């Protein structure tokens, strides 16, 4: 589960991680008020207004149809209000949102942290995540902050440092010191970094996070170390023990069909293609999407109905897939092991009759226990449903339907 | 021959008396697996499915001689169950449970280091040596005794491949589902290595998916040490980057863990890669010249 920058910063702050302070606003007026409150903290009229969406690249992204960028400095509260006015309700398109963009419902009004002082401000990059290779958590950091980390990895791999944490003893003080030294810090900034990374790792562990990315971590001109941005991804499997974090979920950031599917315990990911699919098992579901592509179609979704493919889940799946007008056909692919194919077939027929007006062709491939009986049930139902037993046959049917001109009607 | 489990495996079920445990233990017993009992804390001394229930894995090992365990306990308690089995000296621990927090698995995996236990899974269908022992949730009837080793991250996709093999007359030595989580006990490479060393395995089917570097690791090992033909498939060629596709570990993080990148490396290493999952069986048949 992803959370917003402002929420992530609140979580970090609770663990003693120094952050760029700010206040969230949902209206231009609130943004104005927030800017005044920021001034009380920072002592400066300047602040920065940041669109809150679950995607990166906001600084370079623009609100659709305007020149307004997703992050902008304001020299006073009035200007902060104007920027918020431009951002709120707008559709922000960034490199990570894709062409569709994301609607901005909230902005974070935060202190300007690049103020002049005794030393030059310097940006670093730091993330904490699971290293699947070593099966340990790793802190990845570099002096090249504020940039895309993949680009740094490509151009300057020697500048990327990694610090693995031994789960038997946890993160150790010498590791924090090593990180601060490797970043070239000394004096007050060194001490601040040791505290920063120690608190950051504690927050990562305590919140059962899957990934933290702080880009940039800033050394201010007066040698403080703070998190200027924060991307926090929580481990979905651990949310049951973090009700406070689960409450931070923002449904507005998720695809509505995915939210709907979640209500039926269906594992659904919306895609842009024209052939929907409904499958039992995640691996087979991905493989079925691949078959659709190889057969000349484009998958419209990923959908794993799990171990119980009954009339109710099939009906919910049908409705969710068909809510996308781009879908021209649906491929149901069930390998009945424990679940019997004839039951699934009856479920498909029942769901089909219940929905009634289905205009697109449905291909049902049932294999496994009682596959022959299942095919018979489908074939004799009188419905516009094509049946198959072998995966090859199902692929061939998709291919035929994709070749048909004009909406692929059967 | 086979790998890891056979007709002599003495199996206990952790989470024996629960719904899942009861259902699948019954199926395993019907298949002919030597299920010698189960563990449900607090129900020790009773019997279930005509077999003894123990309070701890340690008791089950001492009293019933168990050397294999299959775990059906809920995600919140599964890592603990894995560690208990390892502590009791169980040789092969099969964890079916899906949805275990990553932090718990980091701990459990560290605990297993230096112990004489092999973990399979979690979030997997289990392991089967056809005709001898089924320690998992797979439908037994699609399997047939033979000489093809199957290793896969996914459940139903394994069944799909096995079904194709069986229908083309190629039985399996052992089929192992290693699981779809980011942290799993037995890697693709380790399973492949077992099959390469198993005299009765003649060919290997290796099924992977997007996310992580296990398939590339296995491919490089095969290039170096492989002695038997390997047919490979990677699910998720059409999966978008950054989205989790059902399995907790099935997510494209960078350019190295896409299906395309994995397939390219596998081809370079001499693996017979199929683009369509419908062709796994057929390709194995061709490769073996049958």
Interface residues (C-beta under 8 A of the other chain):
Chain A: X130 X132 X133 X135 X136 X137 X150 X166 X167 X168 X205 X208 X210 X235 X236 X237 X238 X240 X241 X267 X269 X271 X273 X279 X280 X281 X282 X283 X284 X285 X286 X287 X289 X290 X291 X292 X293 X294 X298 X299 X302 X304 X335 X336 X337 X338 X367 X368 X369 X390 X391 X392 X395
Chain B: X27 X75 X76 X99 X100 X101 X102 X103 X104 X105 X106 X107 X109 X110 X137 X138 X139 X141 X142 X152 X153 X154 X155 X156 X157 X158 X159 X160 X163 X164 X180 X182 X183 X207 X209 X210 X211 X212 X213 X233 X235 X236 X237 X238 X239 X240 X243 X244 X245 X246 X247 X248 X249 X250 X254 X259 X275 X276 X277 X278 X279
